[in-house]
Amino acid sequence: MPTEVDVAIVGGGPSGAATAHYLATRGYSVLVAEKKSFPREKTCGDGLTPRAVKQLELMGLGDELAQWTSVKGLRIYSNEQSMELPFPDLHDWPAYGAIKPRADLDSIVLSHAERSGAKVLFHTQAIAPTFDAGVCNGFIAKREGETEEVRARYVVCSEGAATKFSRALGRERDTSYPMGLAIRQYFDSPVGSSDWFEAFLTVRSRNDALPAYGWVFPVSEGVVNAGVGLLSTYGRWREVNLHELQHDFITSLPAEWNITAETVRSKPRAGRLFMGGSVQPVVGPGFLMTGDAAGFINPCNGEGIAYAYETGRMAGKHIDGALREGSPAIVNSYSRELHDTYGAYYRLGRRFVRVIGHPALMEKLVSIGMRSRKLMNFTLTLLANLEDSKGKTYDQVAFKFMKKLAEIKP
Ligand SMILES: Cc1cc2nc3c(=O)[nH]c(=O)nc-3n(C[C@H](O)[C@H](O)[C@H](O)COP(=O)(O)OP(=O)(O)OC[C@H]3O[C@@H](n4cnc5c(N)ncnc54)[C@H](O)[C@@H]3O)c2cc1C
């Protein structure tokens, strides 16, 4: 007998957990199939910007958050210069970020969804969607060598960058959109007690400037997460060896940070970043896609956790609407909300990425920016996508104006 639920979710990462939490708190029967067992390691920088913090607060995890390493902003470095950029004080977003290793973060958020009533099956891999007259009505799952059938009124694909399940739903990525690659490792380092995201804007490989940035994020007292993110979209950078790049980045860090082969805690791990709304379709008969599966990483900074939570919440909202009204067509409004929320910003982001795809130009812009705190504060607001509905400051007005400009097609 197949298991029957209202909503079945593939993947228990940030976007799957957020969808599950939203729907379970509204009384629907929700099943999450997660192929691993939690806590599990996840290749990530572990950085949570104010956008991600806001989503955790909305899920009712404010008390948890209060116990984590909080971050007051970005400390940027370029060619011997540095500048501290606190997160702006805004109406819509908290003025702080946070750091939590994904092994812990994802367990906490998924357990929270479980406590709200979602059923989570670990060690359960969704291997193929099932269809009835062209409408996705569940999936075949594999658990402990056994095959099981799950039937659902809606299936949500939150499988991250894996793509196998989503390809069976017709997933296609527009290869003209930006894509990123990133690599990270943990180290023992005194920088673990910093309360800034340490970000290096000039990253070189064999002396070539790259469309990349490096980070050192303080995970906890004495431990950091250090890595590099690279835009791989442009021809010759597809050839860059990430492991060499990570090695060169680590070697370039200040000696007193003590981030070396001797202080390394974990092997380097790399992953792909699907950015800018590059995947279609995000919704179809009986199914929706969220987070990385929908290609929703911010192309300007490589941040994906906030967008995973946000798209998970939105997917939940539209499924709730469709189930309440008994009208499957209502879920299609998910794609409209994604467009209204991110369309102009991601278009702007794609243009920004085209500029930084020319590293010489990027280096020039960074060196101009490092002379102006005002310009760098604006850049932080822009790259972290911190538009404020009530904001009337210079940064906010300029941000809104640039988004409007991006609406104009070239
Ligand atoms: C090196 C690196 C550094 C990064 N740093 C940051 C950062 O600092 N901050 C930030 O915001 N973002 C960062 N990102 C991006 C971020 O990790 C992702 O955007 C985020 O994890 C997306 O969440 P998700 O829920 O969509 O997918 P995932 O987190 O990938 O979750 C997908 C889940 O689905 C499960 N799964 C997959 N296939 C199946 C299947 N068939 N059946 C059942 N389960 C399945 C997986 O086991 C996994 O648990 C980084 C990415 C990389 C690669």
Ligand as a Chemical Component Dictionary entry (heavy atoms), coordinates in Angstrom:
data_LIG
# 
_chem_comp.id                   LIG 
_chem_comp.type                 NON-POLYMER 
_chem_comp.pdbx_formal_charge   0 
_chem_comp.three_letter_code    LIG 
# 
loop_
_chem_comp_atom.comp_id 
_chem_comp_atom.atom_id 
_chem_comp_atom.alt_atom_id 
_chem_comp_atom.type_symbol 
_chem_comp_atom.charge 
_chem_comp_atom.model_Cartn_x 
_chem_comp_atom.model_Cartn_y 
_chem_comp_atom.model_Cartn_z 
_chem_comp_atom.pdbx_ordinal 
LIG C1  C1  C 0 31.090 25.660 -0.825 1  
LIG C2  C2  C 0 29.745 26.314 -0.663 2  
LIG C3  C3  C 0 29.605 27.356 0.250  3  
LIG C4  C4  C 0 28.357 27.952 0.440  4  
LIG N1  N1  N 0 28.260 28.927 1.408  5  
LIG C5  C5  C 0 27.056 29.485 1.666  6  
LIG C6  C6  C 0 26.922 30.410 2.743  7  
LIG O1  O1  O 0 27.855 30.693 3.499  8  
LIG N2  N2  N 0 25.691 30.967 2.943  9  
LIG C7  C7  C 0 24.619 30.658 2.162  10 
LIG O2  O2  O 0 23.521 31.228 2.367  11 
LIG N3  N3  N 0 24.714 29.744 1.150  12 
LIG C8  C8  C 0 25.895 29.135 0.890  13 
LIG N4  N4  N 0 25.991 28.161 -0.085 14 
LIG C9  C9  C 0 24.766 27.767 -0.799 15 
LIG C10 C10 C 0 23.869 26.882 0.096  16 
LIG O3  O3  O 0 24.620 25.801 0.611  17 
LIG C11 C11 C 0 22.644 26.344 -0.686 18 
LIG O4  O4  O 0 22.057 27.404 -1.399 19 
LIG C12 C12 C 0 21.602 25.714 0.246  20 
LIG O5  O5  O 0 22.106 24.551 0.855  21 
LIG C13 C13 C 0 20.330 25.348 -0.547 22 
LIG O6  O6  O 0 19.402 24.675 0.281  23 
LIG P1  P1  P 0 18.406 23.587 -0.372 24 
LIG O7  O7  O 0 17.479 23.174 0.697  25 
LIG O8  O8  O 0 17.844 24.115 -1.639 26 
LIG O9  O9  O 0 19.352 22.372 -0.792 27 
LIG P2  P2  P 0 20.378 21.430 0.114  28 
LIG O10 O10 O 0 20.821 22.223 1.269  29 
LIG O11 O11 O 0 21.336 20.950 -0.860 30 
LIG O12 O12 O 0 19.425 20.290 0.618  31 
LIG C14 C14 C 0 19.003 19.264 -0.235 32 
LIG C15 C15 C 0 18.731 18.011 0.591  33 
LIG O13 O13 O 0 18.095 17.054 -0.244 34 
LIG C16 C16 C 0 18.659 15.769 -0.010 35 
LIG N5  N5  N 0 18.422 15.011 -1.250 36 
LIG C17 C17 C 0 18.970 15.233 -2.479 37 
LIG N6  N6  N 0 18.461 14.396 -3.389 38 
LIG C18 C18 C 0 17.544 13.631 -2.735 39 
LIG C19 C19 C 0 16.670 12.573 -3.141 40 
LIG N7  N7  N 0 16.625 12.161 -4.408 41 
LIG N8  N8  N 0 15.882 11.988 -2.213 42 
LIG C20 C20 C 0 15.909 12.411 -0.905 43 
LIG N9  N9  N 0 16.728 13.397 -0.469 44 
LIG C21 C21 C 0 17.526 14.015 -1.372 45 
LIG C22 C22 C 0 20.105 16.046 0.322  46 
LIG O14 O14 O 0 20.674 14.990 1.089  47 
LIG C23 C23 C 0 19.995 17.357 1.114  48 
LIG O15 O15 O 0 19.876 17.129 2.497  49 
LIG C24 C24 C 0 27.224 27.544 -0.318 50 
LIG C25 C25 C 0 27.362 26.510 -1.256 51 
LIG C26 C26 C 0 28.606 25.899 -1.423 52 
LIG C27 C27 C 0 28.731 24.760 -2.415 53 
# 
loop_
_chem_comp_bond.comp_id 
_chem_comp_bond.atom_id_1 
_chem_comp_bond.atom_id_2 
_chem_comp_bond.value_order 
_chem_comp_bond.pdbx_ordinal 
LIG C1  C2  SING 1  
LIG C2  C3  SING 2  
LIG C2  C26 DOUB 3  
LIG C3  C4  DOUB 4  
LIG C4  N1  SING 5  
LIG C4  C24 SING 6  
LIG N1  C5  DOUB 7  
LIG C5  C6  SING 8  
LIG C5  C8  SING 9  
LIG C6  O1  DOUB 10 
LIG C6  N2  SING 11 
LIG N2  C7  SING 12 
LIG C7  O2  DOUB 13 
LIG C7  N3  SING 14 
LIG N3  C8  DOUB 15 
LIG C8  N4  SING 16 
LIG N4  C9  SING 17 
LIG N4  C24 SING 18 
LIG C9  C10 SING 19 
LIG C10 O3  SING 20 
LIG C10 C11 SING 21 
LIG C11 O4  SING 22 
LIG C11 C12 SING 23 
LIG C12 O5  SING 24 
LIG C12 C13 SING 25 
LIG C13 O6  SING 26 
LIG O6  P1  SING 27 
LIG P1  O7  DOUB 28 
LIG P1  O8  SING 29 
LIG P1  O9  SING 30 
LIG O9  P2  SING 31 
LIG P2  O10 DOUB 32 
LIG P2  O11 SING 33 
LIG P2  O12 SING 34 
LIG O12 C14 SING 35 
LIG C14 C15 SING 36 
LIG C15 O13 SING 37 
LIG C15 C23 SING 38 
LIG O13 C16 SING 39 
LIG C16 N5  SING 40 
LIG C16 C22 SING 41 
LIG N5  C17 SING 42 
LIG N5  C21 SING 43 
LIG C17 N6  DOUB 44 
LIG N6  C18 SING 45 
LIG C18 C19 SING 46 
LIG C18 C21 DOUB 47 
LIG C19 N7  SING 48 
LIG C19 N8  DOUB 49 
LIG N8  C20 SING 50 
LIG C20 N9  DOUB 51 
LIG N9  C21 SING 52 
LIG C22 O14 SING 53 
LIG C22 C23 SING 54 
LIG C23 O15 SING 55 
LIG C24 C25 DOUB 56 
LIG C25 C26 SING 57 
LIG C26 C27 SING 58 
# 
